[in-house]
Every structure is written in structure tokens, then in C-alpha cells.
Amino acid sequence: MRGSGAAIFATAGVRTQSPARLPGLALHSRVVHVLALMLAVVVLLSGLLTLAVQTIVRGRIPTAISYQGMTWSDEATAATRDAIARLQAQLDGLTAALHKKATREIVR
């Protein structure tokens, strides 16, 4: 999987045509220009992936987005609290059943 991502970025970098006159950021090198473009794509994709994972998997949206990054709220959403309560109830039930079974086995 990692190799395919690297291959995609390498292909995109090779297939991207550099402008006739390179920007100052590229230090007048086409290789540096392609590397800068690939770095920009990686940074953008990592930010979007982080946002997608936090939003879809954890049900949270960022409270602030700045040049330093994204800030997430510490409080759990209602759905998360409900899921935790259901899991805790299941755990309590399993613990009680296990305790009851262990007590019966000790009595035997």
C-alpha cells in the first residue's frame, strides 16, 4: 500500500510539467519544484484525511482551524456517550455472569 502511494506521487511529479520560468521557491531547479509540489499534495491530503477520520469515525468536528493545525473539542458527543454506556452495561453483565459462574465452581 505504501509503495502504491509513493508510485502515485512519483508519477504525478514526473507527469506535471514545470513552467518555463520556475518560481523562486524552486531555487531554479525542476527537481526541487516537483518535490515542493509533492510535499504540498501530501500536506493537503494528510489534513483532509485527518478531518475525514475525526468526523466519520469519531463523530467530532474541529472547533478551530489555524496555521498551527486543527483543534478538537474534548467533550464526547451524545452518540459516543450512549455507545460507552451500552458497552459498560454489557461489561457489567458479563462481569456479573462470570462472578456467578466462578462462585458456583468454587462451591462444587
SULCOR-V191574 format. One record per pair of residues at least 12 apart in sequence whose C-alpha atoms are under 10 Angstrom apart, sorted by the first residue. I is the first residue (numbers start at 0). J is the second residue. D is the distance in Angstrom with one decimal. If there is no record, write none. Layout:
# SULCOR-V191574
i = [I & I]
j = [J & J]
d = [D & D]
This chain:
# SULCOR-V191574
i = [8 & 8 & 8 & 8 & 8 & 8 & 8 & 9 & 9 & 9 & 11 & 11 & 11 & 12 & 12 & 12 & 12 & 12 & 12 & 12 & 13 & 13 & 14 & 15 & 15 & 16 & 16 & 17 & 17 & 17 & 17 & 18 & 46 & 46 & 49 & 50 & 53 & 57 & 57 & 57 & 57 & 58 & 58 & 58 & 58 & 58 & 59 & 59 & 59 & 59 & 59 & 59 & 59 & 60]
j = [33 & 34 & 36 & 37 & 38 & 40 & 41 & 33 & 34 & 37 & 33 & 36 & 37 & 30 & 32 & 33 & 34 & 35 & 36 & 37 & 30 & 33 & 33 & 33 & 36 & 29 & 33 & 29 & 30 & 32 & 33 & 32 & 68 & 69 & 69 & 69 & 71 & 75 & 76 & 78 & 79 & 75 & 76 & 77 & 78 & 79 & 71 & 72 & 73 & 74 & 75 & 76 & 79 & 72]
d = [9.9 & 9.6 & 9.6 & 6.5 & 9.4 & 8.6 & 8.7 & 9.1 & 9.3 & 8.2 & 9.0 & 9.4 & 8.0 & 9.0 & 9.2 & 5.4 & 7.4 & 9.6 & 7.5 & 6.6 & 9.4 & 7.6 & 9.7 & 7.7 & 9.2 & 9.3 & 8.9 & 6.6 & 9.4 & 7.5 & 7.6 & 9.5 & 8.6 & 8.7 & 9.2 & 8.5 & 8.8 & 9.1 & 8.9 & 9.7 & 7.9 & 8.7 & 7.1 & 9.6 & 8.2 & 7.9 & 7.3 & 7.5 & 9.3 & 9.3 & 8.1 & 7.4 & 9.8 & 7.7]
